Amino acid sequence: MASQRVIDGDGHIIEDQAAIIDHMSSPYREIFRKRGVLYPPLDHLHTGRAVETPPQRDGRAPVGPKGWVEFLDDVGIEWTVLYPTVALSYGKIVSLDAAIEACRAYNDWLYGTYLQFNPRFKGMALIPMQDPEEAAKELRRAVTELGMLGAMMPSNGLAHPLGAKAYWPVYAEADRLGCCLAIHGGCHDRFGLDHLNMYVPVHALGHPWGLTVNFADIIYNGILDRFPRLRIAWLEGGVAWLLLALERLHASHETHFQHIPQGVFGVREEEDPKKYIVQKIKEGRIFIGCETEELTMPFAIKVVGNQPFIYSSDFPHEVTNASCKHDIEELLESDEITEDDKNAVLYRNAERFYKLPL
């Protein structure tokens, strides 16, 4: 690994909610200080279970900026793009003004705590999608004033799927700025998993399902046609869901002829959705977060090429330094994909998606 470039396209911070609340304006700051909690629970499925991840089992303390730099140095990663942990649930905030405050405070905290601490930390903002006009404003502020690379959108919790017209102001602003947007899994309720008694299948299915639903909605509402500079990544769901979407959309598109008025963007009746999606991938518009040990990776590369897949450490959630190094080494030793594929996954696609410098 010593000579192999690696960029982490999806790492996570552990929020200091008290410090984030300190960045809020009055009276929100005083009200939320009393509560001590700013973001809603991810869902009712993460808790009330005797489940541990490797870091929890090992008794590892929450990782901060210094611990993150030590991880980057030890594993051999050039830089990382940071996403939230608790705040993955921010789409569930139903109060519009509170959502605006919570996103702005998070962005200011992330900037001061991580981005100013070390240039190897790159930020993705939270934007109040509950109020799309305000979300566009916060996206502009985060990118132009705080140096963020773009913004994260929740895969679950909002009133509408992400292809809805309500969110077009956000896409228009990202298109104008030339920045990226990412959809991130993490909240598993409302997907038909609410009463599964075992957590492994909840975790396994919850992450990709939110991505799949929003992927289909964005593709069939023509968002990538309407906003021709827009780049979107779907993160922390693996790669197999993309193959499911390609197969199912292709079959249904052939047999269900939904009228689309002239002038409205979307996959037309005469088009093949698989070819349409692959074309958007080749144009650098669609990216997929992946881990290195995924069984379907070689076949996915055969089907859509190596251009969309971005290595994601997921540190410090369910991984350790040792497991990350093992996974990268396993990918490098694979004889099922080419050297070009490996370089695309480990660093080149992250550079293409996040576009450094903007």
LOVEX-123007 format. One line per field, with one value per residue: residue in three letters; y, x, z of N, C-alpha, C in turn. Coordinates in steps of 0.02 Angstrom, whole numbers. Each point is the difference from the previous one (the first is absolute). Layout:
! residues N
drenba <- (ALA_...)
nc2 <- (Y_...)
nc1 <- (X_...)
nc3 <- (Z_...)
cac2 <- (Y_...)
cac1 <- (X_...)
cac3 <- (Z_...)
cc2 <- (Y_...)
cc1 <- (X_...)
cc3 <- (Z_...)
//
This chain:
! residues 358
drenba <- (MET_ALA_SER_GLN_ARG_VAL_ILE_ASP_GLY_ASP_GLY_HIS_ILE_ILE_GLU_ASP_GLN_ALA_ALA_ILE_ILE_ASP_HIS_MET_SER_SER_PRO_TYR_ARG_GLU_ILE_PHE_ARG_LYS_ARG_GLY_VAL_LEU_TYR_PRO_PRO_LEU_ASP_HIS_LEU_HIS_THR_GLY_ARG_ALA_VAL_GLU_THR_PRO_PRO_GLN_ARG_ASP_GLY_ARG_ALA_PRO_VAL_GLY_PRO_LYS_GLY_TRP_VAL_GLU_PHE_LEU_ASP_ASP_VAL_GLY_ILE_GLU_TRP_THR_VAL_LEU_TYR_PRO_THR_VAL_ALA_LEU_SER_TYR_GLY_LYS_ILE_VAL_SER_LEU_ASP_ALA_ALA_ILE_GLU_ALA_CYS_ARG_ALA_TYR_ASN_ASP_TRP_LEU_TYR_GLY_THR_TYR_LEU_GLN_PHE_ASN_PRO_ARG_PHE_LYS_GLY_MET_ALA_LEU_ILE_PRO_MET_GLN_ASP_PRO_GLU_GLU_ALA_ALA_LYS_GLU_LEU_ARG_ARG_ALA_VAL_THR_GLU_LEU_GLY_MET_LEU_GLY_ALA_MET_MET_PRO_SER_ASN_GLY_LEU_ALA_HIS_PRO_LEU_GLY_ALA_LYS_ALA_TYR_TRP_PRO_VAL_TYR_ALA_GLU_ALA_ASP_ARG_LEU_GLY_CYS_CYS_LEU_ALA_ILE_HIS_GLY_GLY_CYS_HIS_ASP_ARG_PHE_GLY_LEU_ASP_HIS_LEU_ASN_MET_TYR_VAL_PRO_VAL_HIS_ALA_LEU_GLY_HIS_PRO_TRP_GLY_LEU_THR_VAL_ASN_PHE_ALA_ASP_ILE_ILE_TYR_ASN_GLY_ILE_LEU_ASP_ARG_PHE_PRO_ARG_LEU_ARG_ILE_ALA_TRP_LEU_GLU_GLY_GLY_VAL_ALA_TRP_LEU_LEU_LEU_ALA_LEU_GLU_ARG_LEU_HIS_ALA_SER_HIS_GLU_THR_HIS_PHE_GLN_HIS_ILE_PRO_GLN_GLY_VAL_PHE_GLY_VAL_ARG_GLU_GLU_GLU_ASP_PRO_LYS_LYS_TYR_ILE_VAL_GLN_LYS_ILE_LYS_GLU_GLY_ARG_ILE_PHE_ILE_GLY_CYS_GLU_THR_GLU_GLU_LEU_THR_MET_PRO_PHE_ALA_ILE_LYS_VAL_VAL_GLY_ASN_GLN_PRO_PHE_ILE_TYR_SER_SER_ASP_PHE_PRO_HIS_GLU_VAL_THR_ASN_ALA_SER_CYS_LYS_HIS_ASP_ILE_GLU_GLU_LEU_LEU_GLU_SER_ASP_GLU_ILE_THR_GLU_ASP_ASP_LYS_ASN_ALA_VAL_LEU_TYR_ARG_ASN_ALA_GLU_ARG_PHE_TYR_LYS_LEU_PRO_LEU)
nc2 <- (-61_-6_-26_-28_42_28_11_24_-26_-35_49_-8_54_6_19_59_-28_-1_-18_-44_-16_4_-30_-19_33_54_-30_-22_39_46_-6_-8_51_20_-13_31_-4_-1_-59_-15_-52_-40_-41_-44_-9_57_13_-16_-7_-63_55_-24_54_-15_65_-15_-56_37_33_12_51_45_-1_42_64_0_-36_45_49_-26_-5_61_19_-34_17_61_39_28_-6_28_-21_48_-50_15_-6_32_49_-64_13_47_-44_-24_54_6_30_42_43_-52_-24_61_10_-60_13_62_-19_-54_37_47_-47_-31_60_22_-57_-9_39_39_-59_-25_20_-55_42_-31_51_-35_53_18_-11_49_-63_7_47_-24_55_-14_-61_31_42_-50_-32_56_11_-64_5_59_-10_-62_3_-12_-65_4_-40_-24_-44_1_-65_26_11_18_53_9_-46_-11_-34_16_32_-14_-49_19_45_-55_-37_50_7_-65_2_54_-27_-52_-1_-46_-49_-21_-58_5_-66_-29_23_-50_48_-20_-50_-11_31_38_-60_7_-59_-15_27_-56_-31_31_-10_-64_2_29_-9_-56_-15_40_-27_-61_13_34_-52_-44_35_7_-63_-23_44_-31_-9_-53_-1_13_-33_22_41_-23_-11_-63_-11_-66_14_-47_-22_3_-51_-51_51_24_-61_-2_64_-15_-57_25_54_-38_-48_44_30_-63_-5_57_22_34_36_28_56_28_4_-58_8_-50_-63_11_-9_34_24_-25_-10_-62_8_26_-46_-48_31_6_-64_-14_38_-44_-26_-66_-1_-53_10_-24_-60_-22_-30_43_-50_49_24_-58_-28_40_-9_-64_12_40_-37_25_41_-36_-50_22_-10_-36_33_46_17_-3_-5_-40_41_-30_25_-55_7_66_-10_-46_41_52_-36_-20_63_22_-52_29_-59_24_51_49_16_10_-57_-28_31_-19_-58_-7_33_-28_-43_-5_2_-45_-35_1_-12_-25_65_29)
nc1 <- (41_65_-4_-51_-24_-24_-62_-18_-47_4_22_5_-30_22_-63_21_-57_31_54_-37_-33_62_-2_-53_-47_-8_-53_16_54_-36_-47_44_31_-61_-12_54_-55_30_26_-52_-27_49_-21_-50_38_34_-52_6_64_15_18_58_37_49_-9_-65_9_41_-56_-1_35_-49_4_50_14_29_-50_-35_41_-1_-65_-4_42_-34_-58_26_-46_-5_-64_-44_-59_-18_-36_-62_-17_-7_31_14_-27_40_-13_5_39_-57_33_-27_-17_-20_-27_-20_-18_-29_-19_-19_-25_-26_-17_-20_-31_-23_-14_-23_-34_-19_-37_-6_-14_-22_39_19_-33_-46_-40_-53_-33_-35_-53_-39_0_-18_46_-18_-37_-13_-16_-27_-27_-16_-20_-26_-24_-20_-17_-31_-26_-24_0_-64_2_-49_-52_-18_-36_-51_11_-14_-66_16_-37_50_-3_64_-41_-32_-49_-23_41_-34_-20_3_-31_-41_3_-6_-45_-24_6_-25_-37_15_-44_-11_-27_-13_9_-43_-57_-20_-34_-64_44_-47_50_-53_-19_54_1_32_56_34_-59_-15_60_-4_-64_5_66_1_-51_22_59_-25_-40_48_39_-49_-14_64_12_-57_21_50_17_33_-58_-42_47_25_13_-59_35_-23_16_-4_0_43_-8_66_12_-22_-20_56_25_-27_19_58_0_-23_37_49_-16_-8_55_17_-32_23_-49_38_-54_47_-30_-8_66_-26_49_38_0_11_-59_30_15_61_-34_19_-12_-58_-6_19_-39_-45_13_1_-55_9_-62_14_3_36_-16_61_-5_57_-37_-35_-42_-43_53_33_-58_-5_65_-13_-52_28_55_61_-34_-52_42_-19_63_-32_36_-48_63_-13_-51_14_52_56_55_2_-65_12_56_-32_-53_40_37_-59_-21_56_-14_-59_-13_-55_38_3_63_-25_-34_54_36_-47_-5_65_3_1_-46_32_57_-28_-24_49_36_57_15_-49)
nc3 <- (0_12_-61_31_-45_55_-22_58_-39_57_40_66_21_62_-4_15_20_58_-33_-32_56_22_-59_35_-32_35_26_-61_6_31_-46_-50_30_14_-63_-26_-36_-58_-16_-39_32_-18_47_4_-54_9_40_65_-19_10_-33_-21_-14_-43_-18_2_-33_-38_15_-65_21_3_-65_12_-12_59_26_-33_18_60_-9_-26_48_45_-28_-3_28_-60_-13_40_-19_42_25_17_64_57_-31_-11_59_-24_-47_61_-2_33_48_-44_48_36_-57_-14_63_1_-62_10_58_-29_-52_42_36_-55_-23_58_7_-63_-39_55_25_-59_-50_33_40_-36_-9_19_-21_53_-38_22_-22_63_-12_-60_5_64_-23_-52_43_40_-54_-22_60_6_-63_-3_61_3_-66_13_-11_43_-8_60_-34_44_9_60_9_-62_-15_-43_-48_-13_-38_57_-31_61_-17_-53_45_37_-46_-7_66_10_-48_29_61_-32_55_46_-8_62_-15_65_4_41_-25_39_31_0_5_47_32_14_-18_-38_27_-57_25_-9_-10_58_26_-17_15_59_1_-35_42_49_-15_-2_50_31_-14_9_55_14_-16_26_43_-31_64_-23_-32_48_36_-58_52_18_56_2_64_-3_66_17_-61_-10_-41_38_38_-26_8_61_9_-27_33_58_-4_-23_44_49_-22_-12_58_26_-39_41_-12_-36_23_-58_0_22_45_-20_20_-65_-29_-48_59_5_57_-15_-65_19_48_-41_-43_48_10_-66_8_51_-5_-2_67_17_63_12_26_23_48_-36_9_-7_31_-9_17_53_8_-8_41_46_4_4_-41_22_10_61_16_47_45_7_5_66_-43_-50_-5_-9_25_39_11_6_34_35_3_11_43_23_-5_26_39_-12_-26_31_20_-44_-15_-60_8_24_-47_-43_31_5_-58_-60_18_57_-34_-40_51_45_-56_22_-2_34)
cac2 <- (61_60_43_3_56_-16_56_-25_40_1_-12_28_31_-12_67_29_38_60_49_22_44_65_38_22_68_4_-39_-72_-23_-9_-52_-66_-14_-33_-69_-36_-42_41_-38_-56_-67_-27_-40_-40_-65_-2_-8_-53_-65_-19_-2_38_2_-10_52_-3_-60_13_54_58_64_38_28_70_20_-29_-71_-8_8_-61_-53_13_-15_-71_-39_24_35_69_45_-31_44_-15_0_-3_-63_12_46_-33_3_69_5_-12_60_25_73_29_45_-40_-34_50_13_-60_-10_53_-10_-58_20_43_-43_-43_43_20_-57_-46_27_44_-39_-33_3_-66_-8_36_0_2_37_-17_56_-14_-20_13_66_-2_65_10_-49_27_53_-29_-32_53_24_-52_-10_60_31_-49_-45_-68_-27_-9_-12_-65_-3_-62_-50_-18_49_58_-9_-24_-28_55_24_43_68_45_5_25_57_-25_-25_57_33_-44_4_65_1_-52_-43_-65_-18_-71_-29_-47_-42_0_-6_-61_-10_13_-40_-67_-37_27_-51_-55_-7_-6_63_-8_14_70_39_-21_21_70_46_4_12_72_23_-26_38_68_-6_-9_61_50_-19_3_69_37_51_7_35_69_37_-37_-3_-30_-64_-27_-65_-39_-25_-48_-52_-51_6_-48_32_29_-54_-11_55_-7_-56_10_56_-22_-44_36_51_-32_-24_50_59_59_60_57_56_31_52_-24_-43_-67_-53_-3_-67_-33_-6_-56_32_-21_40_68_5_-9_62_51_-19_18_73_23_29_-48_-33_-49_-18_-72_-28_-35_-72_-17_-58_17_53_-16_-2_69_34_-27_25_73_30_15_72_29_-28_40_-34_31_-35_-1_11_-52_-33_-72_-25_16_11_-64_-25_42_-19_-67_5_31_-48_-53_27_5_-67_-33_-14_3_66_22_54_61_-3_12_71_37_-8_22_72_41_19_50_64_22_20_58_53_44_52_16)
cac1 <- (-41_41_0_-68_-41_-66_-41_-60_-56_-56_15_-51_18_-44_-21_-3_-63_3_40_-40_-52_31_3_-67_-17_-50_-5_9_57_-19_-50_29_47_-37_-16_62_-5_-22_-25_-44_30_2_-61_-9_30_70_6_-42_24_67_41_62_45_69_25_-33_23_69_1_34_-30_-20_57_-3_46_67_-5_-12_65_39_-28_22_71_12_-28_30_-51_21_-50_-66_-59_-33_-72_-20_-20_-67_-36_-28_-73_-24_-59_-59_-20_-60_-4_41_50_49_41_47_49_39_46_50_44_43_50_49_40_43_53_47_29_36_30_55_49_47_-26_-18_-71_-45_-67_-64_-45_-70_-41_-69_-42_-70_-14_49_30_52_52_42_41_51_48_43_43_47_50_37_30_32_42_-27_-1_-70_-45_-31_-73_-19_-36_-61_-23_-31_-70_-4_62_44_-13_-58_10_14_72_37_45_64_37_18_57_58_17_32_64_45_18_-33_-49_4_-56_32_-44_12_-63_-27_-71_-47_18_-27_45_-10_-12_49_27_72_25_42_-37_-20_58_18_-50_-21_44_-10_-68_-10_36_-34_-62_15_32_-52_-40_41_10_-62_-22_44_39_66_-8_-22_56_52_65_-10_31_-29_25_-42_52_-7_-48_32_-10_-48_-65_2_-16_-72_-36_8_-40_-72_-23_0_-57_-63_-3_-20_-69_-45_12_-26_4_40_-14_56_33_14_58_-8_16_-55_-25_44_68_16_24_69_46_-5_37_71_23_9_61_57_5_22_-57_-24_54_-25_47_10_53_44_-7_-67_-1_-25_40_25_-55_-25_47_-12_-64_-4_66_29_-2_-40_10_44_18_-28_25_-52_31_18_-62_-1_64_61_58_21_-48_5_62_-12_-46_36_48_-37_-18_61_22_-51_14_-64_-5_63_34_-39_-59_21_16_-63_-37_37_12_-15_-71_-12_23_-47_-64_6_30_47_-40_-64)
cac3 <- (0_11_-59_-26_22_26_24_35_-22_47_71_44_63_57_18_68_-8_41_-37_-58_26_15_-62_-20_21_54_62_-12_39_69_5_-12_54_54_-21_-10_-60_-55_-57_18_-5_-67_-6_60_-14_20_72_28_-24_25_-60_3_-57_23_45_66_35_21_49_-28_15_-59_-37_-17_-54_8_-14_-71_-35_15_-43_-69_-5_10_-55_-62_-39_-12_30_10_-3_63_5_71_31_27_-44_-59_8_0_-42_41_36_-34_9_-53_27_37_-49_-26_53_13_-56_1_57_-16_-50_33_45_-40_-28_52_36_-43_-60_18_38_-45_-69_-25_12_-46_29_-36_43_8_-24_22_-57_19_-29_-55_-14_50_-12_-53_30_43_-44_-27_54_19_-53_-16_59_44_-39_-5_-67_-20_56_7_5_34_-40_35_48_-31_-19_-69_-27_-19_-68_1_-25_56_14_-58_15_24_-57_-41_31_-7_-70_-11_35_-24_57_-2_52_16_37_46_39_72_36_-29_11_-55_-59_9_44_67_51_-2_68_-4_-28_-59_-61_-1_-24_-68_-49_9_-35_-72_-24_-6_-60_-60_-10_-22_-65_-51_-4_-33_-71_-39_-3_-45_35_-30_-64_14_30_-36_33_65_15_61_23_45_44_55_-14_-41_-73_-26_-12_-67_-46_8_-32_-72_-25_10_-41_-70_-12_6_-52_-62_1_28_-43_35_-42_25_-45_-35_38_68_-1_28_-47_-48_-14_-49_28_45_62_15_-41_25_63_-15_-32_52_37_-41_-1_65_34_49_36_48_53_5_40_-47_0_-23_-44_-67_-30_-67_-49_-8_-45_-67_-26_-8_-2_66_13_54_67_43_62_60_59_52_64_47_20_10_-25_38_-43_-28_-50_-59_-36_-28_-57_-56_-25_-35_-66_-40_-19_-39_-71_-36_-30_-27_36_-14_43_69_7_-5_62_59_3_-59_-3_52_-27_-52_31_45_-40_35_34_-33)
cc2 <- (63_48_10_61_-24_64_-30_45_4_-22_36_34_-24_69_15_45_64_55_25_49_69_44_26_72_-3_11_-75_-28_-15_-57_-69_-17_-36_-73_-42_-43_43_-40_-57_-66_-23_-39_-36_-68_-7_-17_-56_-69_-13_-10_43_-1_-10_57_-1_-60_10_57_63_64_35_35_73_16_-32_-75_-14_6_-61_-58_9_-18_-76_-41_21_34_73_50_-35_53_-22_10_-8_-71_8_43_-29_3_70_9_-12_60_31_75_33_44_-38_-37_47_12_-60_-12_53_-10_-59_21_44_-41_-44_40_16_-58_-44_34_47_-36_-30_1_-67_-17_43_-7_-3_29_-37_61_-16_-14_9_66_10_67_15_-50_24_55_-28_-38_51_26_-51_-8_62_32_-50_-51_-72_-21_-7_-14_-71_7_-66_-47_-17_58_60_-17_-31_-36_55_21_51_72_49_11_28_62_-21_-25_57_36_-42_1_65_3_-50_-47_-65_-7_-75_-20_-55_-38_6_-8_-56_-10_17_-38_-70_-44_11_-53_-61_-5_-6_61_-8_11_72_43_-17_29_74_48_2_18_74_29_-20_41_70_1_-5_64_55_-15_12_69_45_53_12_31_73_43_-33_-2_-38_-68_-24_-67_-31_-41_-48_-50_-57_12_-44_32_31_-52_-17_53_-6_-54_13_58_-20_-42_38_52_-30_-16_51_67_61_62_54_57_25_56_-18_-49_-67_-52_-9_-73_-38_-13_-63_30_-22_41_72_9_-8_62_55_-16_21_75_29_33_-43_-35_-43_-14_-76_-16_-49_-74_-23_-54_18_53_-19_0_70_40_-24_30_75_34_17_72_22_-16_36_-38_40_-39_-15_7_60_-45_-74_-32_20_14_-64_-24_42_-19_-68_5_30_-48_-56_23_2_-68_-36_-10_2_68_24_54_66_3_18_74_43_-1_34_75_41_24_51_69_27_25_65_59_49_25_14_52)
cc1 <- (42_-3_-69_-37_-68_-33_-63_-59_-58_25_-50_32_-49_-18_9_-62_0_39_-38_-54_29_6_-68_-11_-52_-70_10_56_-21_-50_31_54_-35_-15_62_2_-29_-35_-46_37_1_-64_-8_35_72_9_-46_21_70_46_62_34_71_26_-32_24_71_5_34_-38_-21_60_-13_50_69_-1_-11_65_44_-25_23_73_13_-23_31_-49_19_-46_-67_-54_-46_-76_-20_-12_-71_-41_-19_-77_-28_-61_-65_-20_-59_-10_47_54_54_46_53_56_46_52_56_50_47_56_54_45_48_58_53_37_43_35_58_55_52_-29_-17_-73_-39_-71_-56_-51_-66_-40_-73_-47_-74_-24_49_32_55_57_48_45_56_52_49_48_54_55_44_35_38_43_-24_-2_-71_-41_-27_-76_-19_-39_-67_-18_-35_-71_-7_64_38_-6_-56_18_17_74_40_41_68_43_22_61_63_25_38_69_51_22_-39_-50_6_-61_29_-51_15_-63_-41_-75_-40_17_-29_43_-15_-10_45_35_76_28_41_-39_-26_56_16_-47_-17_43_-14_-70_-15_34_-37_-62_15_37_-52_-40_38_8_-64_-32_49_42_67_-3_-16_58_65_69_-3_34_-28_32_-52_47_-25_-57_31_-14_-55_-67_-2_-18_-74_-40_4_-45_-74_-26_-2_-62_-66_-9_-25_-75_-51_15_-33_11_41_-11_63_29_15_57_-15_18_-60_-18_48_70_5_28_70_50_0_43_75_29_12_62_61_10_24_-54_-24_60_-30_55_6_53_39_-13_-67_1_-18_42_26_-55_-28_46_-9_-62_2_67_24_-8_-40_23_54_13_-24_24_-54_31_-32_-59_8_66_56_56_19_-48_3_62_-9_-43_35_50_-34_-20_62_24_-50_22_-64_-11_70_32_-37_-62_18_16_-63_-37_36_14_-28_-72_-17_23_-49_-65_6_34_41_53_-64_13)
cc3 <- (0_-59_-30_27_23_24_29_-18_48_68_43_61_54_28_74_-1_42_-36_-61_22_16_-62_-23_24_56_-31_-9_44_72_9_-8_51_58_-17_-7_-62_-55_-55_23_-2_-73_-16_67_-5_23_74_25_-22_31_-60_11_-68_25_44_69_40_27_51_-25_17_-65_-32_-16_-55_5_-16_-74_-40_11_-43_-72_-10_3_-60_-67_-46_-6_35_2_-5_57_-4_73_24_28_-48_-67_2_-11_-45_39_43_-37_8_-50_28_39_-48_-29_50_11_-55_1_58_-12_-47_31_47_-39_-28_53_32_-44_-59_14_38_-46_-71_-30_15_-49_26_-50_48_10_-22_16_-58_15_-29_-57_-18_50_-8_-55_27_43_-40_-28_53_17_-51_-9_60_44_-37_-2_-74_-29_62_-2_4_33_-45_30_46_-30_-23_-69_-18_-37_-74_-4_-21_55_10_-59_14_26_-58_-46_29_-5_-72_-15_32_-28_56_-4_57_11_42_44_41_75_42_-32_10_-64_-64_4_45_74_54_-8_68_0_-37_-63_-65_-5_-29_-72_-53_5_-38_-76_-22_-7_-62_-64_-16_-28_-67_-56_-9_-36_-75_-39_1_-38_32_-33_-69_11_26_-25_31_67_5_67_15_47_44_53_-11_-40_-74_-27_-15_-69_-52_3_-37_-76_-28_4_-43_-74_-15_2_-54_-66_-2_27_-34_32_-44_35_-49_-34_42_72_-3_33_-52_-47_-16_-45_27_43_65_18_-39_23_62_-13_-34_51_43_-39_-5_66_40_58_31_56_52_6_52_-44_-6_-29_-54_-72_-36_-70_-53_-12_-47_-72_-31_-15_-7_70_21_62_71_39_65_60_61_51_70_34_20_15_-20_48_-50_-35_-54_-64_-40_-34_-63_-61_-30_-39_-69_-45_-25_-45_-72_-42_-32_-19_44_-10_43_72_12_-3_66_58_1_-58_-1_54_-24_-52_31_40_-33_42_-49_-38_-54)
//
